[in-house]
Amino acid sequence: MIKQAFAAGAAAFFTITSAYAGQPLNDWLGNYVKNTDGLDSLSVSNSGGSLSISVKGECTPNPCDWGSAPATAYSNSAATDPASNTEAIIATYNQGFATKTVVLDGRAGNTIRAHIYTHFTDNSGRDDYVSHVSLKKAPLVFKPVPGVIVATPLKNFKEDCVSLNPGTVSVENKNGSWKVVDGSHWLLDAGANKSEMDRAKTIIQHYGFNQHCFVGRPDPSLSYWLTSGAAPSGSLSGEDCISINPNNLSIQNSGSHFTIVSNGNHYAFTAPTQAEAQEVINVIKYYGFTKSCFVGRPGPSMRYLRK
């Protein structure tokens, strides 16, 4: 009965507090370390269809291992498979003196939110409580294997980027034109179309974009966004994206410009010179971009690439 009541309350909590759209279950998998106090680390894994969460709490002098518990993923409706659209993941741990139920929601970029519901079972008279924690994706650590040479991608282009803070971007009307701005720096302009700028702001914050980069300025052949120097990955409900193949790009001379073609038939980008077209290809291949996405078409007010 307590579990049923908790499940109902948790479902309401997701609906009220989750500021981000669901993402495919695979995007939630991985190791996370603390971003704010409350938990030391956690790991979300899916082995043969069995979802689980392993947790380490903050203890002194060393983290305390809660162990691994079976987990359940939740979508936003009974008609949606959590594998394609996970809104939250729940796991419960029995610690003898209390049960702790961990609710993960609000995944965005490299961060995840955890809500820990503690229910005391030791008749101590202590009140049940909930705590809220933010964690960030742990960086990958590559351990060299003797005798094995690992190829590192070569950045064979000079990057031209400006920094931004996704947490402070806003949509403002400047001189009759709707823009996405970061302080005094405007990032995007949609003219009279405020809804496009609202969508662009949502995308920037969803992926945690903190770099806006260009190939060729002031009229760039390619505009792309990065999250702490890495290609964004995952998805966002309602995205307008087309597939590109970073390993099958070619350049065609179209007379007045050069066209970058994907898979021999999709005209993906244009550049004024062959050298600039090649630099576009170098960027796409280096970051492994597989999706070219838009806000507003034709004449998009925002274009971004992701994996």
DRENDREN-675728 format. One record per residue (C-alpha): x, y negated, z; residue number from 0; residue in one letter. Coordinates in pm, 1 decimal. Layout:
BEGIN
<r c1="X" c2="Y" c3="Z" n="NUM" res="a"/>
...
//
This chain:
BEGIN
<r c1="0.0" c2="0.0" c3="0.0" n="0" res="m"/>
<r c1="283.2" c2="-237.1" c3="84.9" n="1" res="i"/>
<r c1="450.7" c2="-155.4" c3="-248.2" n="2" res="k"/>
<r c1="125.2" c2="-223.0" c3="-434.3" n="3" res="q"/>
<r c1="85.3" c2="-557.8" c3="-262.4" n="4" res="a"/>
<r c1="444.8" c2="-646.0" c3="-339.0" n="5" res="f"/>
<r c1="408.4" c2="-551.5" c3="-704.7" n="6" res="a"/>
<r c1="105.2" c2="-774.4" c3="-741.4" n="7" res="a"/>
<r c1="278.7" c2="-1062.5" c3="-566.4" n="8" res="g"/>
<r c1="593.2" c2="-1016.7" c3="-770.3" n="9" res="a"/>
<r c1="395.4" c2="-1019.1" c3="-1094.5" n="10" res="a"/>
<r c1="242.6" c2="-1351.0" c3="-997.9" n="11" res="a"/>
<r c1="585.7" c2="-1480.3" c3="-901.4" n="12" res="f"/>
<r c1="727.1" c2="-1399.5" c3="-1247.4" n="13" res="f"/>
<r c1="443.6" c2="-1582.9" c3="-1418.4" n="14" res="t"/>
<r c1="492.5" c2="-1894.9" c3="-1207.9" n="15" res="i"/>
<r c1="870.1" c2="-1919.4" c3="-1189.4" n="16" res="t"/>
<r c1="1020.8" c2="-1765.3" c3="-1501.9" n="17" res="s"/>
<r c1="1128.5" c2="-2064.2" c3="-1712.8" n="18" res="a"/>
<r c1="1270.6" c2="-1856.1" c3="-1994.4" n="19" res="y"/>
<r c1="1114.7" c2="-1627.7" c3="-2252.9" n="20" res="a"/>
<r c1="1175.7" c2="-1253.5" c3="-2228.5" n="21" res="g"/>
<r c1="1468.9" c2="-1090.3" c3="-2402.7" n="22" res="q"/>
<r c1="1542.4" c2="-738.7" c3="-2528.3" n="23" res="p"/>
<r c1="1629.1" c2="-502.4" c3="-2244.8" n="24" res="l"/>
<r c1="1978.2" c2="-441.3" c3="-2383.9" n="25" res="n"/>
<r c1="2058.7" c2="-812.3" c3="-2336.0" n="26" res="d"/>
<r c1="2010.0" c2="-771.0" c3="-1958.9" n="27" res="w"/>
<r c1="2261.8" c2="-488.6" c3="-1927.6" n="28" res="l"/>
<r c1="2607.2" c2="-557.4" c3="-1784.6" n="29" res="g"/>
<r c1="2797.0" c2="-666.5" c3="-1475.6" n="30" res="n"/>
<r c1="2718.8" c2="-990.6" c3="-1292.2" n="31" res="y"/>
<r c1="2910.2" c2="-1176.1" c3="-1020.2" n="32" res="v"/>
<r c1="2785.4" c2="-1437.9" c3="-778.1" n="33" res="k"/>
<r c1="2715.2" c2="-1787.5" c3="-898.0" n="34" res="n"/>
<r c1="2554.4" c2="-1892.0" c3="-567.6" n="35" res="t"/>
<r c1="2574.3" c2="-1732.0" c3="-222.9" n="36" res="d"/>
<r c1="2352.0" c2="-1434.4" c3="-141.0" n="37" res="g"/>
<r c1="2492.1" c2="-1137.9" c3="-334.9" n="38" res="l"/>
<r c1="2848.9" c2="-1047.8" c3="-424.4" n="39" res="d"/>
<r c1="2769.1" c2="-872.3" c3="-752.6" n="40" res="s"/>
<r c1="2528.1" c2="-645.1" c3="-934.1" n="41" res="l"/>
<r c1="2524.7" c2="-423.0" c3="-1239.7" n="42" res="s"/>
<r c1="2232.8" c2="-336.4" c3="-1467.7" n="43" res="v"/>
<r c1="2275.3" c2="-12.5" c3="-1663.1" n="44" res="s"/>
<r c1="2065.9" c2="214.7" c3="-1882.8" n="45" res="n"/>
<r c1="2191.4" c2="570.9" c3="-1911.6" n="46" res="s"/>
<r c1="1987.3" c2="799.3" c3="-2134.0" n="47" res="g"/>
<r c1="1676.8" c2="589.3" c3="-2080.2" n="48" res="g"/>
<r c1="1719.4" c2="578.4" c3="-1699.6" n="49" res="s"/>
<r c1="1742.4" c2="213.9" c3="-1593.0" n="50" res="l"/>
<r c1="1922.5" c2="133.7" c3="-1267.3" n="51" res="s"/>
<r c1="2068.1" c2="-157.8" c3="-1070.7" n="52" res="i"/>
<r c1="2378.3" c2="-131.1" c3="-850.6" n="53" res="s"/>
<r c1="2420.0" c2="-404.0" c3="-588.9" n="54" res="v"/>
<r c1="2694.8" c2="-525.8" c3="-357.9" n="55" res="k"/>
<r c1="2589.7" c2="-765.3" c3="-83.7" n="56" res="g"/>
<r c1="2794.9" c2="-1036.1" c3="80.6" n="57" res="e"/>
<r c1="2956.3" c2="-895.5" c3="396.5" n="58" res="c"/>
<r c1="3271.7" c2="-974.8" c3="595.0" n="59" res="t"/>
<r c1="3551.3" c2="-889.5" c3="537.9" n="60" res="p"/>
<r c1="3450.3" c2="-685.1" c3="229.5" n="61" res="n"/>
<r c1="3133.4" c2="-667.2" c3="15.1" n="62" res="p"/>
<r c1="2880.3" c2="-407.4" c3="137.5" n="63" res="c"/>
<r c1="2771.7" c2="-152.9" c3="-121.2" n="64" res="d"/>
<r c1="2394.2" c2="-107.8" c3="-142.4" n="65" res="w"/>
<r c1="2442.6" c2="170.2" c3="-396.1" n="66" res="g"/>
<r c1="2243.7" c2="227.5" c3="-714.2" n="67" res="s"/>
<r c1="1862.9" c2="240.7" c3="-732.3" n="68" res="a"/>
<r c1="1622.9" c2="332.8" c3="-1013.5" n="69" res="p"/>
<r c1="1478.3" c2="23.1" c3="-1176.5" n="70" res="a"/>
<r c1="1170.8" c2="-64.7" c3="-1379.2" n="71" res="t"/>
<r c1="1157.6" c2="-321.7" c3="-1659.6" n="72" res="a"/>
<r c1="845.5" c2="-533.2" c3="-1711.0" n="73" res="y"/>
<r c1="727.3" c2="-709.4" c3="-2026.6" n="74" res="s"/>
<r c1="478.3" c2="-996.5" c3="-2046.7" n="75" res="n"/>
<r c1="174.2" c2="-783.7" c3="-2139.3" n="76" res="s"/>
<r c1="41.6" c2="-427.7" c3="-2149.8" n="77" res="a"/>
<r c1="79.9" c2="-432.4" c3="-2528.9" n="78" res="a"/>
<r c1="449.4" c2="-525.3" c3="-2530.3" n="79" res="t"/>
<r c1="736.2" c2="-277.3" c3="-2496.3" n="80" res="d"/>
<r c1="990.4" c2="-398.0" c3="-2236.2" n="81" res="p"/>
<r c1="1265.4" c2="-260.6" c3="-2461.9" n="82" res="a"/>
<r c1="1199.7" c2="-550.3" c3="-2699.2" n="83" res="s"/>
<r c1="1082.2" c2="-813.4" c3="-2449.5" n="84" res="n"/>
<r c1="1186.5" c2="-776.6" c3="-2085.2" n="85" res="t"/>
<r c1="1060.4" c2="-1047.6" c3="-1850.0" n="86" res="e"/>
<r c1="1178.0" c2="-892.9" c3="-1521.2" n="87" res="a"/>
<r c1="1346.6" c2="-587.3" c3="-1369.5" n="88" res="i"/>
<r c1="1271.4" c2="-449.3" c3="-1019.9" n="89" res="i"/>
<r c1="1459.8" c2="-205.7" c3="-793.9" n="90" res="a"/>
<r c1="1414.0" c2="-122.2" c3="-423.4" n="91" res="t"/>
<r c1="1682.5" c2="-19.3" c3="-170.4" n="92" res="y"/>
<r c1="1616.4" c2="159.3" c3="162.4" n="93" res="n"/>
<r c1="1876.1" c2="44.3" c3="413.9" n="94" res="q"/>
<r c1="1727.2" c2="223.4" c3="712.6" n="95" res="g"/>
<r c1="1645.8" c2="-86.8" c3="913.5" n="96" res="f"/>
<r c1="1479.9" c2="-257.1" c3="614.5" n="97" res="a"/>
<r c1="1382.4" c2="-217.7" c3="250.6" n="98" res="t"/>
<r c1="1518.4" c2="-473.5" c3="7.2" n="99" res="k"/>
<r c1="1345.3" c2="-520.0" c3="-325.9" n="100" res="t"/>
<r c1="1549.0" c2="-696.3" c3="-593.2" n="101" res="v"/>
<r c1="1360.8" c2="-878.1" c3="-868.6" n="102" res="v"/>
<r c1="1564.6" c2="-999.5" c3="-1164.5" n="103" res="l"/>
<r c1="1410.3" c2="-1265.2" c3="-1387.1" n="104" res="d"/>
<r c1="1498.5" c2="-1581.4" c3="-1574.2" n="105" res="g"/>
<r c1="1795.7" c2="-1453.2" c3="-1771.8" n="106" res="r"/>
<r c1="1950.4" c2="-1735.2" c3="-1980.1" n="107" res="a"/>
<r c1="2282.8" c2="-1736.3" c3="-2157.1" n="108" res="g"/>
<r c1="2531.7" c2="-1574.8" c3="-1916.7" n="109" res="n"/>
<r c1="2328.0" c2="-1628.3" c3="-1598.4" n="110" res="t"/>
<r c1="2056.9" c2="-1428.0" c3="-1424.6" n="111" res="i"/>
<r c1="1832.0" c2="-1493.9" c3="-1125.0" n="112" res="r"/>
<r c1="1779.7" c2="-1242.4" c3="-845.4" n="113" res="a"/>
<r c1="1508.0" c2="-1266.5" c3="-580.5" n="114" res="h"/>
<r c1="1562.6" c2="-1037.5" c3="-278.9" n="115" res="i"/>
<r c1="1252.7" c2="-947.7" c3="-75.2" n="116" res="y"/>
<r c1="1348.9" c2="-809.6" c3="268.9" n="117" res="t"/>
<r c1="1089.2" c2="-607.5" c3="464.5" n="118" res="h"/>
<r c1="1202.8" c2="-496.5" c3="811.8" n="119" res="f"/>
<r c1="1109.4" c2="-141.1" c3="914.9" n="120" res="t"/>
<r c1="1295.5" c2="-115.4" c3="1249.1" n="121" res="d"/>
<r c1="1021.1" c2="-263.2" c3="1469.4" n="122" res="n"/>
<r c1="1259.0" c2="-542.9" c3="1563.6" n="123" res="s"/>
<r c1="992.2" c2="-809.4" c3="1531.6" n="124" res="g"/>
<r c1="1193.3" c2="-995.6" c3="1269.5" n="125" res="r"/>
<r c1="993.8" c2="-1168.1" c3="998.4" n="126" res="d"/>
<r c1="1014.4" c2="-1056.9" c3="639.2" n="127" res="d"/>
<r c1="1173.5" c2="-1308.5" c3="403.6" n="128" res="y"/>
<r c1="1283.4" c2="-1373.9" c3="44.7" n="129" res="v"/>
<r c1="1613.8" c2="-1519.1" c3="-79.2" n="130" res="s"/>
<r c1="1703.5" c2="-1647.1" c3="-425.1" n="131" res="h"/>
<r c1="2041.6" c2="-1595.2" c3="-589.8" n="132" res="v"/>
<r c1="2202.5" c2="-1694.1" c3="-919.1" n="133" res="s"/>
<r c1="2462.8" c2="-1467.9" c3="-1080.2" n="134" res="l"/>
<r c1="2673.7" c2="-1499.0" c3="-1393.2" n="135" res="k"/>
<r c1="2792.8" c2="-1240.2" c3="-1642.0" n="136" res="k"/>
<r c1="3130.1" c2="-1101.4" c3="-1540.7" n="137" res="a"/>
<r c1="3404.4" c2="-1160.7" c3="-1800.3" n="138" res="p"/>
<r c1="3521.3" c2="-855.1" c3="-1988.1" n="139" res="l"/>
<r c1="3857.1" c2="-725.1" c3="-1867.8" n="140" res="v"/>
<r c1="4057.6" c2="-527.4" c3="-2120.0" n="141" res="f"/>
<r c1="4308.6" c2="-283.4" c3="-1974.8" n="142" res="k"/>
<r c1="4588.5" c2="-195.5" c3="-2213.4" n="143" res="p"/>
<r c1="4626.5" c2="170.9" c3="-2298.5" n="144" res="v"/>
<r c1="4986.4" c2="287.2" c3="-2351.1" n="145" res="p"/>
<r c1="5055.2" c2="351.7" c3="-2716.8" n="146" res="g"/>
<r c1="4734.4" c2="180.9" c3="-2835.1" n="147" res="v"/>
<r c1="4753.8" c2="-151.2" c3="-3016.6" n="148" res="i"/>
<r c1="4435.8" c2="-362.3" c3="-2997.2" n="149" res="v"/>
<r c1="4385.3" c2="-609.4" c3="-3280.6" n="150" res="a"/>
<r c1="4293.1" c2="-960.3" c3="-3167.5" n="151" res="t"/>
<r c1="4092.2" c2="-1172.3" c3="-3413.2" n="152" res="p"/>
<r c1="4298.7" c2="-1457.0" c3="-3556.9" n="153" res="l"/>
<r c1="4140.2" c2="-1801.1" c3="-3540.5" n="154" res="k"/>
<r c1="4252.2" c2="-1913.6" c3="-3884.1" n="155" res="n"/>
<r c1="4075.3" c2="-2248.8" c3="-3875.4" n="156" res="f"/>
<r c1="4094.9" c2="-2573.6" c3="-3679.9" n="157" res="k"/>
<r c1="3788.4" c2="-2616.0" c3="-3463.3" n="158" res="e"/>
<r c1="3605.1" c2="-2949.5" c3="-3442.6" n="159" res="d"/>
<r c1="3372.4" c2="-2946.7" c3="-3139.4" n="160" res="c"/>
<r c1="3205.1" c2="-3186.1" c3="-2897.8" n="161" res="v"/>
<r c1="3105.0" c2="-3086.7" c3="-2545.9" n="162" res="s"/>
<r c1="2761.0" c2="-3114.8" c3="-2388.8" n="163" res="l"/>
<r c1="2585.2" c2="-3015.3" c3="-2069.0" n="164" res="n"/>
<r c1="2281.0" c2="-2795.1" c3="-2143.7" n="165" res="p"/>
<r c1="2141.6" c2="-2873.2" c3="-1800.3" n="166" res="g"/>
<r c1="2116.1" c2="-3246.8" c3="-1866.9" n="167" res="t"/>
<r c1="2000.7" c2="-3262.2" c3="-2229.8" n="168" res="v"/>
<r c1="1670.3" c2="-3439.5" c3="-2280.7" n="169" res="s"/>
<r c1="1427.9" c2="-3540.6" c3="-2555.2" n="170" res="v"/>
<r c1="1398.2" c2="-3917.4" c3="-2597.5" n="171" res="e"/>
<r c1="1256.9" c2="-4162.5" c3="-2847.1" n="172" res="n"/>
<r c1="1530.6" c2="-4391.4" c3="-2971.6" n="173" res="k"/>
<r c1="1429.4" c2="-4672.9" c3="-3208.4" n="174" res="n"/>
<r c1="1116.8" c2="-4483.8" c3="-3315.2" n="175" res="g"/>
<r c1="1297.4" c2="-4151.7" c3="-3375.1" n="176" res="s"/>
<r c1="1281.0" c2="-3843.0" c3="-3153.3" n="177" res="w"/>
<r c1="1622.6" c2="-3710.8" c3="-3055.3" n="178" res="k"/>
<r c1="1788.1" c2="-3456.9" c3="-2828.9" n="179" res="v"/>
<r c1="2042.2" c2="-3649.9" c3="-2622.5" n="180" res="v"/>
<r c1="2302.6" c2="-3574.0" c3="-2359.3" n="181" res="d"/>
<r c1="2351.0" c2="-3895.5" c3="-2166.4" n="182" res="g"/>
<r c1="2443.2" c2="-4165.1" c3="-2417.4" n="183" res="s"/>
<r c1="2536.1" c2="-3911.5" c3="-2687.7" n="184" res="h"/>
<r c1="2262.3" c2="-3804.1" c3="-2926.9" n="185" res="w"/>
<r c1="2287.7" c2="-3449.4" c3="-3059.5" n="186" res="l"/>
<r c1="1991.0" c2="-3403.7" c3="-3294.8" n="187" res="l"/>
<r c1="1732.7" c2="-3619.5" c3="-3470.4" n="188" res="d"/>
<r c1="1389.3" c2="-3510.0" c3="-3595.7" n="189" res="a"/>
<r c1="1241.5" c2="-3847.8" c3="-3684.3" n="190" res="g"/>
<r c1="873.5" c2="-3851.6" c3="-3589.7" n="191" res="a"/>
<r c1="862.6" c2="-3479.3" c3="-3504.7" n="192" res="n"/>
<r c1="885.5" c2="-3457.1" c3="-3125.1" n="193" res="k"/>
<r c1="783.7" c2="-3088.4" c3="-3115.3" n="194" res="s"/>
<r c1="1097.3" c2="-2991.8" c3="-3308.9" n="195" res="e"/>
<r c1="1316.4" c2="-3169.4" c3="-3055.5" n="196" res="m"/>
<r c1="1129.2" c2="-3003.9" c3="-2766.8" n="197" res="d"/>
<r c1="1199.5" c2="-2668.5" c3="-2930.3" n="198" res="r"/>
<r c1="1564.6" c2="-2758.0" c3="-2989.6" n="199" res="a"/>
<r c1="1607.2" c2="-2848.6" c3="-2621.1" n="200" res="k"/>
<r c1="1454.3" c2="-2513.0" c3="-2522.1" n="201" res="t"/>
<r c1="1700.4" c2="-2330.1" c3="-2749.3" n="202" res="i"/>
<r c1="2002.8" c2="-2522.2" c3="-2616.5" n="203" res="i"/>
<r c1="1909.8" c2="-2443.1" c3="-2257.1" n="204" res="q"/>
<r c1="1807.4" c2="-2083.3" c3="-2328.9" n="205" res="h"/>
<r c1="2146.1" c2="-1994.1" c3="-2476.0" n="206" res="y"/>
<r c1="2342.0" c2="-2232.3" c3="-2254.0" n="207" res="g"/>
<r c1="2503.1" c2="-2411.6" c3="-2549.4" n="208" res="f"/>
<r c1="2781.2" c2="-2637.2" c3="-2420.4" n="209" res="n"/>
<r c1="2975.7" c2="-2696.4" c3="-2745.1" n="210" res="q"/>
<r c1="2850.9" c2="-2830.8" c3="-3078.0" n="211" res="h"/>
<r c1="3096.1" c2="-2761.5" c3="-3358.5" n="212" res="c"/>
<r c1="3132.1" c2="-2860.7" c3="-3722.8" n="213" res="f"/>
<r c1="3306.0" c2="-2770.0" c3="-4045.9" n="214" res="v"/>
<r c1="3344.6" c2="-3093.9" c3="-4239.6" n="215" res="g"/>
<r c1="3227.5" c2="-3431.7" c3="-4112.5" n="216" res="r"/>
<r c1="3049.9" c2="-3672.1" c3="-4138.8" n="217" res="p"/>
<r c1="2835.7" c2="-3447.8" c3="-4364.8" n="218" res="d"/>
<r c1="2917.0" c2="-3098.8" c3="-4228.4" n="219" res="p"/>
<r c1="2889.5" c2="-2787.6" c3="-4441.4" n="220" res="s"/>
<r c1="2834.7" c2="-2590.9" c3="-4121.6" n="221" res="l"/>
<r c1="2705.2" c2="-2689.7" c3="-3778.9" n="222" res="s"/>
<r c1="2724.5" c2="-2424.9" c3="-3508.5" n="223" res="y"/>
<r c1="2690.1" c2="-2402.2" c3="-3131.5" n="224" res="w"/>
<r c1="2896.3" c2="-2209.4" c3="-2876.8" n="225" res="l"/>
<r c1="2851.9" c2="-2104.5" c3="-2514.8" n="226" res="t"/>
<r c1="3183.8" c2="-2157.7" c3="-2333.1" n="227" res="s"/>
<r c1="3380.6" c2="-2078.8" c3="-2648.1" n="228" res="g"/>
<r c1="3179.5" c2="-1767.1" c3="-2736.2" n="229" res="a"/>
<r c1="2912.3" c2="-1690.5" c3="-2993.0" n="230" res="a"/>
<r c1="2560.8" c2="-1694.0" c3="-2841.7" n="231" res="p"/>
<r c1="2380.6" c2="-1361.4" c3="-2842.5" n="232" res="s"/>
<r c1="2035.3" c2="-1232.8" c3="-2758.9" n="233" res="g"/>
<r c1="1708.2" c2="-1370.7" c3="-2886.0" n="234" res="s"/>
<r c1="1427.7" c2="-1613.0" c3="-2807.8" n="235" res="l"/>
<r c1="1059.6" c2="-1557.3" c3="-2877.4" n="236" res="s"/>
<r c1="940.1" c2="-1740.7" c3="-3188.8" n="237" res="g"/>
<r c1="1284.5" c2="-1788.8" c3="-3345.1" n="238" res="e"/>
<r c1="1307.5" c2="-1854.5" c3="-3719.4" n="239" res="d"/>
<r c1="1616.7" c2="-1659.2" c3="-3824.4" n="240" res="c"/>
<r c1="1754.8" c2="-1482.8" c3="-4129.3" n="241" res="i"/>
<r c1="2026.2" c2="-1216.4" c3="-4131.9" n="242" res="s"/>
<r c1="2374.6" c2="-1276.8" c3="-4264.7" n="243" res="i"/>
<r c1="2657.4" c2="-1027.0" c3="-4302.3" n="244" res="n"/>
<r c1="2985.9" c2="-1171.6" c3="-4173.6" n="245" res="p"/>
<r c1="3177.4" c2="-893.1" c3="-4349.9" n="246" res="n"/>
<r c1="3022.3" c2="-949.0" c3="-4691.2" n="247" res="n"/>
<r c1="3049.2" c2="-1320.0" c3="-4768.6" n="248" res="l"/>
<r c1="3169.3" c2="-1460.7" c3="-5098.2" n="249" res="s"/>
<r c1="3210.0" c2="-1799.5" c3="-5265.0" n="250" res="i"/>
<r c1="3046.9" c2="-1902.2" c3="-5592.2" n="251" res="q"/>
<r c1="3133.3" c2="-2214.4" c3="-5791.5" n="252" res="n"/>
<r c1="2799.9" c2="-2385.5" c3="-5853.5" n="253" res="s"/>
<r c1="2941.6" c2="-2680.6" c3="-6044.9" n="254" res="g"/>
<r c1="2882.8" c2="-2974.2" c3="-5811.3" n="255" res="s"/>
<r c1="2946.7" c2="-2764.3" c3="-5500.5" n="256" res="h"/>
<r c1="3053.6" c2="-2422.4" c3="-5375.8" n="257" res="f"/>
<r c1="2799.8" c2="-2174.7" c3="-5239.7" n="258" res="t"/>
<r c1="2863.2" c2="-1915.6" c3="-4968.8" n="259" res="i"/>
<r c1="2669.1" c2="-1600.2" c3="-5053.3" n="260" res="v"/>
<r c1="2582.2" c2="-1317.7" c3="-4812.7" n="261" res="s"/>
<r c1="2552.2" c2="-959.9" c3="-4946.1" n="262" res="n"/>
<r c1="2586.0" c2="-1087.0" c3="-5301.4" n="263" res="g"/>
<r c1="2233.5" c2="-1229.3" c3="-5324.9" n="264" res="n"/>
<r c1="2150.9" c2="-1459.6" c3="-5031.8" n="265" res="h"/>
<r c1="2262.5" c2="-1820.5" c3="-5070.1" n="266" res="y"/>
<r c1="2351.1" c2="-1904.4" c3="-4711.0" n="267" res="a"/>
<r c1="2558.6" c2="-2224.8" c3="-4707.6" n="268" res="f"/>
<r c1="2709.6" c2="-2485.6" c3="-4940.5" n="269" res="t"/>
<r c1="3033.5" c2="-2685.5" c3="-4923.8" n="270" res="a"/>
<r c1="3184.6" c2="-2965.0" c3="-5137.0" n="271" res="p"/>
<r c1="3516.2" c2="-2782.0" c3="-5186.9" n="272" res="t"/>
<r c1="3632.4" c2="-2423.0" c3="-5210.5" n="273" res="q"/>
<r c1="3866.3" c2="-2477.6" c3="-4913.6" n="274" res="a"/>
<r c1="3579.2" c2="-2594.9" c3="-4693.7" n="275" res="e"/>
<r c1="3364.5" c2="-2303.7" c3="-4809.4" n="276" res="a"/>
<r c1="3642.4" c2="-2066.5" c3="-4707.6" n="277" res="q"/>
<r c1="3661.0" c2="-2231.7" c3="-4366.0" n="278" res="e"/>
<r c1="3287.1" c2="-2171.3" c3="-4320.8" n="279" res="v"/>
<r c1="3348.0" c2="-1802.5" c3="-4392.6" n="280" res="i"/>
<r c1="3642.1" c2="-1794.9" c3="-4151.6" n="281" res="n"/>
<r c1="3425.6" c2="-1934.4" c3="-3869.9" n="282" res="v"/>
<r c1="3139.6" c2="-1689.8" c3="-3931.5" n="283" res="i"/>
<r c1="3374.6" c2="-1390.4" c3="-3945.8" n="284" res="k"/>
<r c1="3573.0" c2="-1496.8" c3="-3637.8" n="285" res="y"/>
<r c1="3264.1" c2="-1526.3" c3="-3416.3" n="286" res="y"/>
<r c1="3078.6" c2="-1237.3" c3="-3579.2" n="287" res="g"/>
<r c1="2761.3" c2="-1438.8" c3="-3641.8" n="288" res="f"/>
<r c1="2483.6" c2="-1219.7" c3="-3784.9" n="289" res="t"/>
<r c1="2184.9" c2="-1456.4" c3="-3764.2" n="290" res="k"/>
<r c1="2132.9" c2="-1801.3" c3="-3913.2" n="291" res="s"/>
<r c1="1847.2" c2="-1976.1" c3="-3731.7" n="292" res="c"/>
<r c1="1645.2" c2="-2292.3" c3="-3786.4" n="293" res="f"/>
<r c1="1417.9" c2="-2541.3" c3="-3615.8" n="294" res="v"/>
<r c1="1188.8" c2="-2678.5" c3="-3883.4" n="295" res="g"/>
<r c1="1203.3" c2="-2578.8" c3="-4250.0" n="296" res="r"/>
<r c1="1257.9" c2="-2702.9" c3="-4511.0" n="297" res="p"/>
<r c1="1500.7" c2="-2971.0" c3="-4399.5" n="298" res="g"/>
<r c1="1567.2" c2="-2826.0" c3="-4050.7" n="299" res="p"/>
<r c1="1642.1" c2="-3069.5" c3="-3770.3" n="300" res="s"/>
<r c1="1852.5" c2="-2801.3" c3="-3601.2" n="301" res="m"/>
<r c1="2047.3" c2="-2505.3" c3="-3733.4" n="302" res="r"/>
<r c1="2238.4" c2="-2258.7" c3="-3518.3" n="303" res="y"/>
<r c1="2411.0" c2="-1923.5" c3="-3555.4" n="304" res="l"/>
<r c1="2408.5" c2="-1630.6" c3="-3316.2" n="305" res="r"/>
<r c1="2485.5" c2="-1262.4" c3="-3292.7" n="306" res="k"/>
//
